[in-house]
């Protein structure tokens, strides 16, 4: 008996099969990325139980895991080159491994185990994106994947779905249950569309004009939704993205007029960039209240300053190994003389990935993470100078890092962590650097 697979192989041209498989993979990635914005998953299971029930939490984590498993299988089949493992990718995996290992001494081991496994799985999903797709493909997939949740959120607001709008402060939430969860997909959609438009304008392929107009319309839609969220975090992160993109664009222009050697780039330009971006991020982090207060007189940080102070004090208690990944805020002893906070608050994170890393993995975990960031930047130098839209890898990396100063975006089952890993790891068309 002829199987269905035999039928397909007989009746379809050989050159057509890879195209079909490619489109199936594209569709899978779009679904994966859309689900990792978390809004669609939360909305899907919203009516299945109480939001805090353990059964519902297990169901959500299972959904994320099931949809990431094919990415891990495909990554295993394609493999990771040894020169990547000996570079920043290896350090990223070591960082995730350290957080998984922290379960052994975690003060809340059950939380640490689930959170660290999720962190590792999503890191592997990000590596799959980097190993499988070119930069152009990645940008297109990120752009397309952000739109379903955004459009559904717009539909939810227009049709007065419950919780889609915070009427007290007049901002949109959509299907994401939180404006700071709604804003990042809108921000990424805006930036990916802008990067694609940049490529079209530079290359000017056939129909580049109409395509650029379409992308411009998508940018307007996405930035419009972002503004409706009134989320200062994503707007600030976009500002950092634009600064980084502009910095490396200027370097590219200088490179065309005056040859800059690879050594000069590594020893002078790159440290200058790091100094500038760290200073910019610190200024935004340190003076965010007066800066953002210029635009919103009713700015409310929801106690974040207090959360960060608690987190820093907790880090000083266990500075070397940390409390275990995402264990501190689930441990009563973490609060010392601040037990009142434990009694009145349901907060289980510090609202800052920087604090999460310090608390969860201590100096060791933070050191691995910082080294991975610095090393990945060093490997991206040639790409940022020569590849069309090569500025994306630097800009996307620091977009996530800037947003992560305000939110726990270095976390499993979230597209922002996947985006960071993919940006730091490059794309399929990259030439891997030797250092």
Phi and psi in degrees as a GROMACS rama.xvg file:
@    title "Ramachandran Plot"
@    xaxis  label "Phi"
@    yaxis  label "Psi"
@TYPE xy
-79.2187  123.82  UNK-2
-76.0391  167.66  UNK-3
-64.4773  -35.4348  UNK-4
-64.5463  -41.7288  UNK-5
-62.0208  -39.5639  UNK-6
-61.0756  -44.0538  UNK-7
-63.4295  -45.1546  UNK-8
-66.4048  -26.7117  UNK-9
-82.0365  -40.4619  UNK-10
-98.4736  -3.70393  UNK-11
-112.415  139.609  UNK-12
-58.8077  147.833  UNK-13
-61.2312  -38.5035  UNK-14
-71.1238  -14.3659  UNK-15
-82.6157  -29.128  UNK-16
-60.3338  -49.5091  UNK-17
-58.393  -35.8354  UNK-18
-63.8054  -42.4783  UNK-19
-62.7388  -45.656  UNK-20
-63.8193  -38.014  UNK-21
-62.1903  -44.4192  UNK-22
-66.6199  -34.699  UNK-23
-63.3001  -41.1122  UNK-24
-67.7783  -40.8868  UNK-25
-57.8719  -45.3938  UNK-26
-61.1838  -42.3858  UNK-27
-60.4907  -44.7276  UNK-28
-65.0123  -40.2421  UNK-29
-60.5987  -45.2049  UNK-30
-63.2299  -43.9752  UNK-31
-58.9367  -50.8758  UNK-32
-64.5041  -39.3652  UNK-33
-62.5955  -41.3269  UNK-34
-68.9271  -32.4186  UNK-35
-76.8289  -4.93106  UNK-36
-72.4164  -10.7644  UNK-37
76.0142  -30.0673  UNK-38
-55.3204  -50.8062  UNK-39
-59.8934  -38.1745  UNK-40
-67.6973  -45.1271  UNK-41
-62.4277  -39.5881  UNK-42
-68.5327  -36.6399  UNK-43
-61.0962  -42.714  UNK-44
-99.5207  10.9118  UNK-45
-57.3029  -43.1545  UNK-46
-89.8514  9.65776  UNK-47
-89.9706  -6.24078  UNK-48
166.446  178.846  UNK-49
-68.1243  143.848  UNK-50
-60.1092  -27.6229  UNK-51
-97.8743  2.50289  UNK-52
-69.1536  145.311  UNK-53
-66.9933  -34.6758  UNK-54
-62.3455  -43.4583  UNK-55
-65.4627  -39.0319  UNK-56
-62.4683  -43.6439  UNK-57
-63.0793  -39.8588  UNK-58
-62.7012  -42.987  UNK-59
-64.995  -47.4308  UNK-60
-62.0872  -37.531  UNK-61
-64.847  -39.4729  UNK-62
-61.0544  -47.7339  UNK-63
-60.2483  -44.5847  UNK-64
-64.3888  -44.9401  UNK-65
-59.4411  -41.6184  UNK-66
-78.6008  -15.6995  UNK-67
-92.5167  -17.9102  UNK-68
-59.7886  -43.2072  UNK-69
-58.6891  -34.337  UNK-70
-64.2319  -40.5081  UNK-71
-67.5726  -40.1466  UNK-72
-63.1163  -45.0378  UNK-73
-65.7271  -36.9979  UNK-74
-63.8434  -41.1184  UNK-75
-62.9307  -37.8094  UNK-76
-69.7007  -37.9733  UNK-77
-83.9165  -26.7236  UNK-78
77.2042  166.003  UNK-79
-119.05  118.689  UNK-80
-56.6571  148.741  UNK-81
-61.4524  -35.3502  UNK-82
-68.9606  -21.7372  UNK-83
-76.62  -41.0885  UNK-84
-65.1247  -28.9953  UNK-85
-84.8288  6.44809  UNK-86
-119.099  -148.637  UNK-87
-62.9649  -28.8542  UNK-88
-62.8801  -42.3067  UNK-89
-61.3151  -38.9015  UNK-90
-67.2268  -37.7317  UNK-91
-61.2782  -43.2059  UNK-92
-65.9  -36.6342  UNK-93
-64.8135  -38.9461  UNK-94
-60.0923  -47.9588  UNK-95
-64.9085  -39.1416  UNK-96
-63.4649  -38.1242  UNK-97
-64.3378  -41.6753  UNK-98
-67.0544  -34.507  UNK-99
-67.6903  -40.8661  UNK-100
-64.3302  -29.1466  UNK-101
-62.9552  -14.5398  UNK-102
-57.471  -30.2821  UNK-103
-63.426  -33.5039  UNK-104
-116.545  7.90964  UNK-105
-62.0941  143.264  UNK-106
-77.2268  -14.8388  UNK-107
-138.182  77.0915  UNK-108
-62.6117  -32.5755  UNK-109
-65.7448  -41.4602  UNK-110
-65.5976  -44.0597  UNK-111
-62.3505  -40.7345  UNK-112
-64.0595  -49.8556  UNK-113
-64.3042  -45.4248  UNK-114
-67.6153  -38.9917  UNK-115
-73.9319  -36.2753  UNK-116
-63.3025  -42.8306  UNK-117
-62.3031  -41.25  UNK-118
-59.6213  -44.8989  UNK-119
-65.8869  -43.7749  UNK-120
-62.4708  -45.9832  UNK-121
-69.6116  -31.8226  UNK-122
-61.0141  -44.402  UNK-123
-64.0854  -36.6388  UNK-124
-64.1396  -38.3013  UNK-125
-65.121  -39.4887  UNK-126
-64.2704  -36.4388  UNK-127
-60.4901  -43.2057  UNK-128
-60.7448  -45.6988  UNK-129
-64.9787  -39.4709  UNK-130
-78.045  -20.6077  UNK-131
-102.625  -21.1919  UNK-132
-133.503  147.591  UNK-133
-71.6416  169.445  UNK-134
-60.1456  -43.6758  UNK-135
-60.2375  -42.6556  UNK-136
-65.4955  -41.7853  UNK-137
-60.5902  -46.5961  UNK-138
-59.6761  -43.5238  UNK-139
-64.1172  -43.763  UNK-140
-65.1072  -43.2939  UNK-141
-62.0094  -42.8553  UNK-142
-61.4582  -51.9791  UNK-143
-63.564  -40.5637  UNK-144
-66.4561  -28.9175  UNK-145
-73.9096  -25.1631  UNK-146
-70.1257  -40.0336  UNK-147
-56.2678  -47.2574  UNK-148
-65.0451  -36.4865  UNK-149
-68.2974  -45.0263  UNK-150
-65.7454  -40.6815  UNK-151
-64.518  -35.3273  UNK-152
-66.3419  -42.3822  UNK-153
-60.3122  -42.6753  UNK-154
-63.3444  -39.5298  UNK-155
-63.6553  -40.4923  UNK-156
-66.6352  -45.9465  UNK-157
-64.1346  -27.4435  UNK-158
-106.01  16.0524  UNK-159
56.7508  43.594  UNK-160
-64.806  148.277  UNK-161
-61.2921  127.738  UNK-162
81.2849  1.14976  UNK-163
-73.4799  -21.881  UNK-164
-133.33  136.365  UNK-165
-90.0847  102.127  UNK-166
-75.1195  -22.7465  UNK-167
-65.0614  -42.6102  UNK-168
-112.598  3.22216  UNK-169
58.0465  52.9488  UNK-170
-131.211  157.504  UNK-171
-88.8262  143.495  UNK-172
-118.893  -30.7578  UNK-173
64.7176  -137.17  UNK-174
-93.7044  8.9603  UNK-175
-97.7997  -4.42982  UNK-176
66.9708  -3.03823  UNK-177
-160.769  135.191  UNK-178
-66.7642  -30.1668  UNK-179
-78.6977  -5.3228  UNK-180
-96.487  -29.2175  UNK-181
-73.4217  -38.564  UNK-182
-66.096  -43.5505  UNK-183
-58.3526  -43.1097  UNK-184
-60.5909  -38.6149  UNK-185
-65.5324  -39.7325  UNK-186
-66.0548  -44.5662  UNK-187
-66.3222  -39.8094  UNK-188
-59.9619  -42.5996  UNK-189
-61.6429  -46.1573  UNK-190
-71.1884  -41.3099  UNK-191
-64.1029  -41.0927  UNK-192
-63.8495  -39.392  UNK-193
-64.3722  -41.108  UNK-194
-65.4056  -40.3182  UNK-195
-65.3741  -40.1675  UNK-196
-62.3184  -38.9282  UNK-197
-58.2477  -45.9242  UNK-198
-61.9837  -43.4966  UNK-199
-62.9029  -41.9551  UNK-200
-67.3738  -36.821  UNK-201
-73.0184  -45.4836  UNK-202
-82.0591  -35.759  UNK-203
51.9562  61.0003  UNK-204
-76.2228  -175.637  UNK-205
-63.3849  137.569  UNK-206
64.6421  23.5717  UNK-207
-65.2921  -31.409  UNK-208
-63.5026  -57.1016  UNK-209
-60.0457  -38.1821  UNK-210
-64.6323  -38.8158  UNK-211
-65.0016  -37.4797  UNK-212
-64.3644  -40.7815  UNK-213
-61.4031  -45.4055  UNK-214
-63.6582  -37.6024  UNK-215
-62.7194  -39.42  UNK-216
-63.9687  -41.3464  UNK-217
-63.4986  -40.4698  UNK-218
-60.7947  -42.7068  UNK-219
-63.8073  -41.8625  UNK-220
-61.8107  -47.8393  UNK-221
-67.3254  -43.116  UNK-222
-69.8499  -31.7618  UNK-223
-62.7168  -44.178  UNK-224
-65.3416  -39.7174  UNK-225
-60.7115  -44.3268  UNK-226
-62.7919  -36.1159  UNK-227
-65.7131  -24.4718  UNK-228
-74.3116  -21.2924  UNK-229
55.2341  37.1754  UNK-230
-93.3611  111.094  UNK-231
-72.5725  -26.0442  UNK-232
-60.9283  -51.3335  UNK-233
-69.5216  -35.3978  UNK-234
-63.408  -42.1487  UNK-235
-63.7041  -39.3961  UNK-236
-65.9236  -36.6415  UNK-237
-63.0163  -39.2169  UNK-238
-59.3621  -42.0053  UNK-239
-64.7364  -42.9545  UNK-240
-56.169  -48.2964  UNK-241
-63.2154  -40.6561  UNK-242
-60.9182  -46.5912  UNK-243
-65.5567  -44.5553  UNK-244
-59.2625  -45.3421  UNK-245
-64.0514  -39.4193  UNK-246
-58.551  -51.0757  UNK-247
-75.2183  -22.5625  UNK-248
-68.2122  -41.4165  UNK-249
-64.1117  -41.7234  UNK-250
-61.1885  -39.6814  UNK-251
-61.7037  -41.4798  UNK-252
-66.4747  -40.7448  UNK-253
-64.7656  -39.3213  UNK-254
-61.204  -33.9343  UNK-255
-69.4307  -30.9483  UNK-256
-93.2293  -37.0936  UNK-257
-131.054  118.324  UNK-258
-64.2014  125.855  UNK-259
-110.55  122.197  UNK-260
-70.2673  161.053  UNK-261
-61.5037  -36.0726  UNK-262
-66.8895  -43.1698  UNK-263
-62.4943  -39.1748  UNK-264
-62.8487  -42.5761  UNK-265
-75.4453  -38.6346  UNK-266
-91.6955  -20.739  UNK-267
-120.165  -57.8059  UNK-268
-65.724  -46.227  UNK-269
-63.8392  -47.5302  UNK-270
-60.1014  -36.5953  UNK-271
-62.7782  -42.341  UNK-272
-60.9393  -47.4315  UNK-273
-60.0425  -42.5225  UNK-274
-61.2185  -44.4454  UNK-275
-65.9332  -44.6646  UNK-276
-72.7253  -36.4287  UNK-277
-66.6258  -41.095  UNK-278
-63.2798  -43.4345  UNK-279
-63.0451  -45.0794  UNK-280
-65.0184  -40.1104  UNK-281
-65.2762  -42.4615  UNK-282
-60.6071  -44.9954  UNK-283
-63.6594  -38.0151  UNK-284
-72.058  -41.8013  UNK-285
-78.6372  -37.2208  UNK-286
-115.524  28.002  UNK-287
-63.8511  -36.1802  UNK-288
-65.3202  -50.2515  UNK-289
-67.7036  -33.8235  UNK-290
-66.2536  -49.9467  UNK-291
-73.3514  -23.9837  UNK-292
-64.1296  -20.1208  UNK-293
-65.1512  -25.3515  UNK-294
-104.947  -18.3108  UNK-295
-146.4  105.409  UNK-296
-71.1966  -14.532  UNK-297
-106.124  30.5265  UNK-298
-61.2604  132.179  UNK-299
-132.704  123.018  UNK-300
-91.5461  7.39387  UNK-301
51.6916  39.135  UNK-302
74.7575  17.0755  UNK-303
-64.0115  -37.6764  UNK-304
-59.1797  -40.0093  UNK-305
-66.6524  -41.0796  UNK-306
-61.1574  -42.7281  UNK-307
-67.3248  -37.0054  UNK-308
-66.5496  -42.4369  UNK-309
-58.8846  -44.0728  UNK-310
-63.4267  -43.8339  UNK-311
-64.1386  -41.9585  UNK-312
-61.74  -40.1519  UNK-313
-65.5346  -38.2202  UNK-314
-61.4267  -40.8144  UNK-315
-65.165  -23.7252  UNK-316
-71.2028  -36.421  UNK-317
-135.138  70.2727  UNK-318
-75.7714  -24.6016  UNK-319
-85.345  -58.8059  UNK-320
-100.053  -18.7774  UNK-321
81.8465  -179.985  UNK-322
-87.8285  -7.02674  UNK-323
101.483  144.544  UNK-324
-58.6301  117.839  UNK-325
58.2264  29.6942  UNK-326
-92.6318  -35.2387  UNK-327
-55.2402  -51.411  UNK-328
-73.2795  -3.10092  UNK-329
-108.76  15.2892  UNK-330
-120.441  117.767  UNK-331
-57.1669  -35.6754  UNK-332
-64.6823  -18.1934  UNK-333
-60.5122  -27.2516  UNK-334
-89.5004  -12.0696  UNK-335
50.2438  -111.4  UNK-336
-90.4283  15.7343  UNK-337
-115.69  36.0692  UNK-338
-58.0379  -25.8557  UNK-339
-58.5762  -33.6562  UNK-340
-66.5541  -38.8906  UNK-341
-61.1832  -34.6632  UNK-342
-76.7991  -32.3637  UNK-343
-105.469  -5.76152  UNK-344
-124.542  145.602  UNK-345
-102.484  11.7143  UNK-346
-65.0948  130.729  UNK-347
-126.18  20.0285  UNK-348
-153.234  168.058  UNK-349
-94.8968  0.0504118  UNK-350
59.5223  31.8765  UNK-351
-163.373  120.302  UNK-352
-64.7402  -29.1197  UNK-353
-60.5047  -47.0864  UNK-354
-68.3532  -36.5541  UNK-355
-59.7711  -43.7151  UNK-356
-66.3286  -44.5597  UNK-357
-63.1397  -44.4687  UNK-358
-68.2157  -43.4284  UNK-359
-74.736  -41.3582  UNK-360
-121.087  1.43185  UNK-361
64.1316  -159.27  UNK-362
-64.1939  -36.1153  UNK-363
-62.5055  -51.1386  UNK-364
-62.8823  -43.9101  UNK-365
-64.5653  -38.0836  UNK-366
-62.7219  -43.7268  UNK-367
-61.5798  -42.1616  UNK-368
-66.3841  -45.4715  UNK-369
-65.2811  -42.6881  UNK-370
-62.3048  -38.7591  UNK-371
-62.803  -41.6836  UNK-372
-63.8363  -47.6653  UNK-373
-65.1413  -42.3533  UNK-374
-68.987  -39.5215  UNK-375
-63.5947  -37.0553  UNK-376
-63.2071  -40.6763  UNK-377
-61.9857  -35.6694  UNK-378
-76.5323  -16.7739  UNK-379
-90.0186  -3.50759  UNK-380
-60.1451  -48.0191  UNK-381
-63.6867  -40.2895  UNK-382
-62.304  -42.3787  UNK-383
-64.9959  -24.135  UNK-384
-90.0007  -30.9084  UNK-385
-112.728  -32.3722  UNK-386
-82.1255  135.905  UNK-387
-61.8519  126.484  UNK-388
63.4567  24.035  UNK-389
-64.3866  -15.1833  UNK-390
-63.7569  -18.8894  UNK-391
-57.5752  -43.643  UNK-392
-62.4505  -44.1607  UNK-393
-65.4507  -48.7764  UNK-394
-64.9878  -41.5858  UNK-395
-67.1853  -38.5957  UNK-396
-58.1722  -49.541  UNK-397
-78.7405  -21.1408  UNK-398
-60.7769  -48.1833  UNK-399
-66.9455  -44.4679  UNK-400
-62.6039  -39.6552  UNK-401
-64.9411  -44.9446  UNK-402
-64.8998  -32.0828  UNK-403
-72.3914  -12.709  UNK-404
-68.6872  -21.5738  UNK-405
-108.468  -19.8817  UNK-406
-137.392  161.266  UNK-407
-85.436  71.4054  UNK-408
-91.2252  -10.5315  UNK-409
-88.783  82.5622  UNK-410
-155.254  147.298  UNK-411
-67.4157  158.101  UNK-412
64.6583  28.7431  UNK-413
-134.785  136.387  UNK-414
-66.0164  -23.8259  UNK-415
-68.0698  -38.7897  UNK-416
-66.6701  -41.6803  UNK-417
-61.0334  -43.4194  UNK-418
-61.1281  -42.6332  UNK-419
-62.2247  -45.6815  UNK-420
-63.052  -44.2945  UNK-421
-63.7645  -42.1077  UNK-422
-64.8925  -42.0614  UNK-423
-70.3465  -24.9325  UNK-424
-93.2996  -13.8234  UNK-425
93.4485  -149.426  UNK-426
-147.02  170.863  UNK-427
-64.4003  -27.383  UNK-428
-89.013  3.58753  UNK-429
-75.7716  148.345  UNK-430
-92.011  121.007  UNK-431
-71.0061  128.188  UNK-432
-68.2378  158.897  UNK-433
-93.4185  -12.4618  UNK-434
